[in-house]
Amino acid sequence: MEQAVLLPDGGYAPLDAWLSDHGVSGLFVVCDPSLEFLSRFKAKLAEIGERMPVVRFSDFRPNPLYESVAEGVARFRASGCNAILAVGGGSAMDVAKCIKLYANMDPARNYLRQEIVPNAIPFLAMPTTAGTGSEATRYAVIYFEGKKQSVTHGSCIPSAVLFDPSALDTLPPYQRKATAMDALCHAIESYWSVNSTDESRGCSADAIRRTLANLPGYLANTPDGNAGMLRAAHVAGKAINVTQTTAGHAMCYKLTSLFGIAHGHAAVLCDRVLFPWMLDHADRCCDPRGEAALQDAFRGIAAAMDCTTPEDAAAKLDAIFLSLELPVPAATEEQFAELRTSVNPDRLKNHPVALDAASIDALYRTILRQPGG
């Protein structure tokens, strides 16, 4: 599905056209706290609210719970709205995707245990961060009884995306660094994934170039930099929608909870170490297409990063990380032991170089500092 891209031109005239074209008579807005900082867009929603119901739903938290999604489905049904707008970061996108998927399903049964039946509810997403690319993917993550649940279905991809660079104006510097690295790591991991295709590699290369080209402006909070990074993250999302992520993301998730760091920060911590390790261990290639395809992927990443060799590209990734001055946490032996068992083996199936427990432990010991180190 090709997503329509809307811009805030002419007082959000493309949004008005989308509402009209889809016969929207009521708009259910799934939003996180970022909406409160978007004065221009809030004014637009108020204007829309003068001609149709606009109902907000924000009763969810980061790493959203199944119960919050179920409440959102109930409120959507009761609202009389016939379209969904997601405004926010990854959690808002995840909740909105699940509300869209579950809207026509049996509320008396657990939605996670039912077969998803696609529906035609108009669904628009407005990202307020430039990292996850969630607005371009078929994936959502929610938590049920303390366990992570991955919800995957093509019909939860928004049919249109509204890119408003001003939505990024209030992002703090740390979140800018982390979200940019999330987009870059998505693109790099997608490129070397065993699931990569010519199409996905084209998106990956495009996302790498866009991320690097727009990084200075994004960090400086310029309108062009914000607009460019929104597109970079979106294109990277299109790549991982095909391939999923690989070992870097499998290894980074526990770092966020153990050390209280942002997801993109954790991802680049892993990939800056994983990339050169993969180059040194390419003989352990487990991509069904063979080591030649893996080497071709490394060369493609290098070209997208404007580097002569894959080794130069790995060094450039490390240099970018160092330039951002993101801290490297120190881990105790107990934490290293916890990290060793935290990696999702399903994510490793997408990785092109075989990793065993000893390799994962050694990588973590390079990724992180020893106490006092």
Secondary structure as the mmCIF struct_conf table of DSSP 4:
data_model
#
loop_
_struct_conf.conf_type_id
_struct_conf.id
_struct_conf.beg_label_comp_id
_struct_conf.beg_label_asym_id
_struct_conf.beg_label_seq_id
_struct_conf.end_label_comp_id
_struct_conf.end_label_asym_id
_struct_conf.end_label_seq_id
HELX_LH_PP_P HELX_LH_PP_P1 GLU A 2 GLN A 3
STRN STRN1 ALA A 4 LEU A 6
HELX_RH_AL_P HELX_RH_AL_P1 ASP A 9 ASP A 21
TURN_TY1_P TURN_TY1_P1 HIS A 22 GLY A 23
BEND BEND1 SER A 25 SER A 25
STRN STRN2 LEU A 27 CYS A 31
HELX_RH_3T_P HELX_RH_3T_P1 PRO A 33 PHE A 37
HELX_RH_AL_P HELX_RH_AL_P2 SER A 39 ILE A 48
TURN_TY1_P TURN_TY1_P2 GLY A 49 ARG A 51
BEND BEND2 MET A 52 MET A 52
STRN STRN3 VAL A 54 PHE A 57
BEND BEND3 PRO A 62 ASN A 63
STRN STRN4 LEU A 65 LEU A 65
HELX_RH_AL_P HELX_RH_AL_P3 TYR A 66 SER A 79
TURN_TY1_P TURN_TY1_P3 GLY A 80 GLY A 80
STRN STRN5 ALA A 83 GLY A 88
BEND BEND4 GLY A 89 GLY A 89
HELX_RH_AL_P HELX_RH_AL_P4 GLY A 90 TYR A 102
TURN_TY1_P TURN_TY1_P4 ALA A 103 ASN A 104
BEND BEND5 MET A 105 MET A 105
TURN_TY1_P TURN_TY1_P5 PRO A 107 ALA A 108
BEND BEND6 ARG A 109 ARG A 109
HELX_RH_3T_P HELX_RH_3T_P2 TYR A 111 ARG A 113
BEND BEND7 GLN A 114 GLN A 114
STRN STRN6 PHE A 123 PRO A 127
BEND BEND8 THR A 128 GLY A 131
HELX_RH_3T_P HELX_RH_3T_P3 SER A 134 ALA A 136
BEND BEND9 ARG A 138 ARG A 138
STRN STRN7 TYR A 139 PHE A 144
TURN_TY1_P TURN_TY1_P6 GLU A 145 GLY A 146
STRN STRN8 LYS A 147 THR A 152
HELX_RH_3T_P HELX_RH_3T_P4 GLY A 154 CYS A 156
BEND BEND10 ILE A 157 ILE A 157
BEND BEND11 SER A 159 SER A 159
STRN STRN9 ALA A 160 LEU A 162
HELX_RH_3T_P HELX_RH_3T_P5 PRO A 165 LEU A 168
TURN_TY1_P TURN_TY1_P7 ASP A 169 THR A 170
HELX_RH_AL_P HELX_RH_AL_P5 PRO A 173 TRP A 192
BEND BEND12 SER A 193 SER A 193
TURN_TY1_P TURN_TY1_P8 VAL A 194 ASN A 195
HELX_RH_AL_P HELX_RH_AL_P6 ASP A 198 LEU A 219
TURN_TY1_P TURN_TY1_P9 ALA A 220 ASN A 221
HELX_RH_AL_P HELX_RH_AL_P7 PRO A 223 THR A 243
HELX_RH_AL_P HELX_RH_AL_P8 ALA A 247 PHE A 259
HELX_RH_AL_P HELX_RH_AL_P9 HIS A 263 ASP A 280
TURN_TY1_P TURN_TY1_P10 HIS A 281 HIS A 281
HELX_RH_3T_P HELX_RH_3T_P6 ALA A 282 ARG A 284
STRN STRN10 CYS A 285 CYS A 285
TURN_TY1_P TURN_TY1_P11 PRO A 288 ARG A 289
HELX_RH_AL_P HELX_RH_AL_P10 GLU A 291 ALA A 304
TURN_TY1_P TURN_TY1_P12 MET A 305 ASP A 306
BEND BEND13 THR A 308 THR A 309
HELX_RH_AL_P HELX_RH_AL_P11 PRO A 310 LEU A 324
TURN_TY1_P TURN_TY1_P13 GLU A 325 GLU A 325
STRN STRN11 ALA A 330 ALA A 330
HELX_RH_AL_P HELX_RH_AL_P12 GLU A 333 ARG A 340
TURN_TY1_P TURN_TY1_P14 THR A 341 SER A 342
HELX_RH_AL_P HELX_RH_AL_P13 PRO A 345 LEU A 348
TURN_TY1_P TURN_TY1_P15 LYS A 349 ASN A 350
BEND BEND14 PRO A 352 PRO A 352
STRN STRN12 VAL A 353 VAL A 353
HELX_RH_AL_P HELX_RH_AL_P14 ALA A 357 ILE A 367
BEND BEND15 LEU A 368 LEU A 368
STRN STRN13 ARG A 369 ARG A 369
HELX_LH_PP_P HELX_LH_PP_P2 GLN A 370 GLN A 370
TURN_TY1_P TURN_TY1_P16 PRO A 371 GLY A 372
#
